[in-house]
């Protein structure tokens, strides 16, 4: 296992903690303070929150799996899912909170990153 992979996986719990905390905060905000936003903004934020939360939990599972048995495929999947959270959920949050609509062009790349991250996990079942 190369050093870059190990460094990324050592950093991953920090990202998981930050992303998990923000998932809770965004969820609370959606439940209590989103009334001043339009329905389309709330739907966009709900989608961003859902994907961030689910993939943060998956990142925790991937990190635990990597700690049990270090595999490049696990690290690659985790990297793609981190990228997906940043590009998909992050761009939707920025579009909503800062009215910067051009950034939403990044969302499809984040969605593809999620999909490829899941697809990469297919290789865990491959036997040598």
C-alpha positions as a Markdown table, in Angstrom:
| # | Residue | x | y | z |
|---|---|---|---|---|
| 1 | Unk | 0.0 | 0.0 | 0.0 |
| 2 | Unk | 1.5 | 3.3 | -1.0 |
| 3 | Unk | 2.1 | 6.3 | 1.4 |
| 4 | Unk | -0.5 | 8.6 | -0.3 |
| 5 | Unk | -3.2 | 6.0 | 0.2 |
| 6 | Unk | -2.3 | 5.5 | 3.9 |
| 7 | Unk | -2.1 | 9.3 | 4.4 |
| 8 | Unk | -5.6 | 9.8 | 2.9 |
| 9 | Unk | -7.1 | 7.0 | 5.0 |
| 10 | Unk | -5.4 | 8.5 | 8.1 |
| 11 | Unk | -7.1 | 11.8 | 7.3 |
| 12 | Unk | -10.5 | 10.2 | 6.5 |
| 13 | Unk | -11.8 | 10.1 | 10.2 |
| 14 | Unk | -11.3 | 13.9 | 10.3 |
| 15 | Unk | -13.4 | 14.3 | 7.2 |
| 16 | Unk | -16.0 | 11.9 | 8.5 |
| 17 | Unk | -16.3 | 13.8 | 11.7 |
| 18 | Unk | -16.6 | 17.2 | 10.0 |
| 19 | Unk | -19.1 | 15.9 | 7.4 |
| 20 | Unk | -21.1 | 14.1 | 10.1 |
| 21 | Unk | -21.3 | 17.2 | 12.3 |
| 22 | Unk | -22.4 | 19.3 | 9.3 |
| 23 | Unk | -24.9 | 16.7 | 8.3 |
| 24 | Unk | -26.5 | 17.0 | 11.8 |
| 25 | Unk | -26.4 | 20.8 | 11.6 |
| 26 | Unk | -27.9 | 21.0 | 8.1 |
| 27 | Unk | -30.6 | 18.5 | 9.1 |
| 28 | Unk | -31.5 | 20.7 | 12.1 |
| 29 | Unk | -31.5 | 23.8 | 9.9 |
| 30 | Unk | -33.8 | 22.1 | 7.4 |
| 31 | Unk | -36.2 | 21.1 | 10.1 |
| 32 | Unk | -36.3 | 24.4 | 11.9 |
| 33 | Unk | -35.0 | 27.3 | 9.8 |
| 34 | Unk | -35.7 | 26.6 | 6.2 |
| 35 | Unk | -39.1 | 28.3 | 6.0 |
| 36 | Unk | -37.7 | 31.5 | 4.6 |
| 37 | Unk | -36.4 | 29.6 | 1.5 |
| 38 | Unk | -38.4 | 28.6 | -1.6 |
| 39 | Unk | -39.6 | 25.1 | -2.0 |
| 40 | Unk | -37.1 | 24.4 | -4.8 |
| 41 | Unk | -34.3 | 25.6 | -2.5 |
| 42 | Unk | -35.5 | 23.4 | 0.4 |
| 43 | Unk | -35.8 | 20.4 | -2.0 |
| 44 | Unk | -32.2 | 21.1 | -3.3 |
| 45 | Unk | -30.9 | 21.2 | 0.3 |
| 46 | Unk | -32.8 | 18.1 | 1.3 |
| 47 | Unk | -31.2 | 16.2 | -1.6 |
| 48 | Unk | -27.7 | 17.5 | -0.8 |
| 49 | Unk | -28.2 | 16.6 | 2.9 |
| 50 | Unk | -29.5 | 13.1 | 2.1 |
| 51 | Unk | -26.5 | 12.3 | -0.1 |
| 52 | Unk | -24.0 | 13.8 | 2.3 |
| 53 | Unk | -25.4 | 11.9 | 5.3 |
| 54 | Unk | -25.7 | 8.5 | 3.6 |
| 55 | Unk | -22.2 | 8.8 | 2.1 |
| 56 | Unk | -20.7 | 10.0 | 5.4 |
| 57 | Unk | -22.0 | 6.8 | 7.0 |
| 58 | Unk | -20.6 | 4.8 | 4.1 |
| 59 | Unk | -17.2 | 6.5 | 4.5 |
| 60 | Unk | -17.2 | 5.4 | 8.2 |
| 61 | Unk | -17.9 | 1.8 | 7.1 |
| 62 | Unk | -15.1 | 2.0 | 4.4 |
| 63 | Unk | -12.6 | 3.4 | 7.0 |
| 64 | Unk | -13.4 | 0.6 | 9.4 |
| 65 | Unk | -13.0 | -2.0 | 6.6 |
| 66 | Unk | -9.7 | -0.4 | 5.6 |
| 67 | Unk | -8.5 | -0.6 | 9.3 |
| 68 | Unk | -9.4 | -4.3 | 9.3 |
| 69 | Unk | -7.7 | -5.1 | 6.0 |
| 70 | Unk | -6.0 | -2.4 | 4.0 |
| 71 | Unk | -7.0 | -2.6 | 0.3 |
| 72 | Unk | -6.4 | 0.0 | -2.4 |
| 73 | Unk | -10.0 | -0.5 | -3.7 |
| 74 | Unk | -11.4 | 0.6 | -0.3 |
| 75 | Unk | -9.3 | 3.7 | -0.3 |
| 76 | Unk | -10.2 | 4.5 | -3.9 |
| 77 | Unk | -13.9 | 4.1 | -3.2 |
| 78 | Unk | -13.5 | 6.4 | -0.1 |
| 79 | Unk | -11.7 | 9.0 | -2.1 |
| 80 | Unk | -14.4 | 9.0 | -4.8 |
| 81 | Unk | -17.1 | 9.3 | -2.2 |
| 82 | Unk | -15.3 | 12.2 | -0.5 |
| 83 | Unk | -15.1 | 13.9 | -3.9 |
| 84 | Unk | -18.8 | 13.2 | -4.4 |
| 85 | Unk | -19.8 | 14.9 | -1.1 |
| 86 | Unk | -17.7 | 17.9 | -1.9 |
| 87 | Unk | -18.8 | 18.3 | -5.5 |
| 88 | Unk | -22.4 | 17.2 | -5.3 |
| 89 | Unk | -23.6 | 18.2 | -1.9 |
| 90 | Unk | -21.1 | 21.1 | -1.6 |
| 91 | Unk | -22.2 | 22.7 | -4.9 |
| 92 | Unk | -25.8 | 22.4 | -4.0 |
| 93 | Unk | -25.2 | 24.1 | -0.6 |
| 94 | Unk | -23.2 | 26.9 | -2.1 |
| 95 | Unk | -25.9 | 27.4 | -4.8 |
| 96 | Unk | -28.6 | 27.7 | -2.2 |
| 97 | Unk | -26.8 | 29.7 | 0.5 |
| 98 | Unk | -24.8 | 32.1 | -1.7 |
| 99 | Unk | -27.1 | 32.2 | -4.8 |
| 100 | Unk | -24.1 | 31.2 | -7.0 |
| 101 | Unk | -25.8 | 29.1 | -9.6 |
| 102 | Unk | -22.8 | 28.5 | -11.8 |
| 103 | Unk | -21.3 | 26.1 | -9.2 |
| 104 | Unk | -24.2 | 23.7 | -9.7 |
| 105 | Unk | -22.4 | 22.6 | -12.9 |
| 106 | Unk | -20.1 | 20.6 | -10.5 |
| 107 | Unk | -23.0 | 18.5 | -9.1 |
| 108 | Unk | -23.1 | 16.0 | -12.0 |
| 109 | Unk | -19.4 | 15.3 | -11.5 |
| 110 | Unk | -20.1 | 14.7 | -7.8 |
| 111 | Unk | -22.9 | 12.3 | -8.7 |
| 112 | Unk | -20.7 | 10.4 | -11.1 |
| 113 | Unk | -18.0 | 10.3 | -8.4 |
| 114 | Unk | -20.6 | 8.7 | -6.0 |
| 115 | Unk | -21.6 | 6.1 | -8.7 |
| 116 | Unk | -18.0 | 5.2 | -9.6 |
| 117 | Unk | -17.1 | 4.9 | -5.9 |
| 118 | Unk | -19.9 | 2.4 | -5.5 |
| 119 | Unk | -18.8 | 0.6 | -8.7 |
| 120 | Unk | -15.2 | 0.3 | -7.5 |
| 121 | Unk | -16.5 | -1.7 | -4.6 |
| 122 | Unk | -17.4 | -4.5 | -7.1 |
| 123 | Unk | -13.7 | -5.3 | -7.2 |
| 124 | Unk | -13.7 | -6.2 | -3.5 |
| 125 | Unk | -15.5 | -9.4 | -4.5 |
| 126 | Unk | -12.8 | -10.3 | -7.1 |
| 127 | Unk | -10.6 | -13.1 | -6.0 |
| 128 | Unk | -6.9 | -13.4 | -6.8 |
